[in-house]
Amino acid sequence: MQSILNFLGSKSLNSQWVVQKYVEKPLLYHKRKFDIRVWVLVTNKNEVFFYKHGYMRTSSSGYDTKDQNNYVHLTNNCLQKHGNNYGVFEEGNTLSFQTLEEYLRQEYPKYEIDLEKHIISRFKDFIIDSYLAWKKNLNPYKRKNVFELFGYDFLIDEDLRVWLIEVTSYKRSVFLNYRHD
Amino acid sequence: MVDDMLEIVLDPIFPPKNPVRQDGRQNAFELIYGEGGTTLCPKPVCVRSPFSKSPYPIKELDPSTRLSNYVTCSESRMLQVGEDCNARSRNASVEEKLQSNTMKNSIAALENFTKNIQSSGYFKSSLDSEFLHAHISRVNSYMLTWKQLTPKEIAVVCGALTAIANSPASIILSDQRNILQMSQVLSDRAMKAEIKITAVITSKIYICLISYCRLRP
């Protein structure tokens, strides 16, 4: 708590920060941490589309809470690609949903895990909740024929609960404004 | 992915001259929320699960399910055993020892629950009726099997019930399930006085609640 206060004390008064609980016991893939990236498309017509082909992003090092190395805890590709073990276990440190489902069924046969029913449905819940929470701010100028692509990062803990970690907007790279004349 | 995305965002505005889907593959973008009245979403769509759905997708991993399982076990055990609890505890088998350990953990959980419910941060908005019912059922089953408990454990059980009665969650005591269990406690002549007094005090509270609910227009 003190380190959080110290950090905030060093920042300007008007800046805003989010404090998130660190999930200490994530579900591991072969003893390595992973998160899940899914893509979401939102149109100006208040339609939310979920891209079915999400993927896992794995860490290159074994998970250990005592190890403060970022390569152990952060699974973002932009960080992992600089690691020495990048691509050693999986090509590009990414794996498909199908691989995750097979792994879960193999590791926890008694739970008969159905990825769509048990995990992906929770992703959709979080996506709808976050969309409704942020809807008013998405298209403040009520532009027509616009859309926005979001990258949602999820984490699964050892009890198979889903946690929403971060939502990234790709407005700058793919935002297009088509004018229908 | 880009083809699928453009099919949603571009094609309705500029219909393609050549058909895009020649392979019969479906668009990988699934509509999960829509307010209706659009080409792609003529009727409102929302695939959000009910808010009552547990965050634990696997029932066996849900702590509240594990808790209610324990309550069910203890209740059924209570019915089978009847008044022969002391004799049975003398001839405790390995299974019973395990149950005894579970009971110790369960008492500790009850103690934590009492602390939480007494804290100032416990509001009506944070009530989870099924979770509270599980705790109340556990309290009632302990009261009925009080002979198995130590005086300290009896105090914890009575404290838990009093804490619920004095908290914003007291309305939960007027539930029929609780009334039936509480009537069993009150009708037991051999019941320890401390438990009976607690039951009477809390009963008064939920009788008031029932009367209030009935009188309300």
Interface residues (C-beta under 8 A of the other chain):
Chain A: W39 L41 T43 K45 N46 E47 V48 F49 F50 Y51 K52 H53 K110 Y111 I113 K117 H118 I119 S121 R122 K124 D125 I127 I128 D129 Y131 N145 F147 L149 D159 L160 R161 V162 L176 Y178 H180
Chain B: M1 D4 M5 I8 V9 L10 I13 F14 A28 F29 E30 L31 I32 Y33 G34 E35 T38 L40 C41 C46 V47 R48 S49 K53 P55 Y56 P57 I58 E60 L61
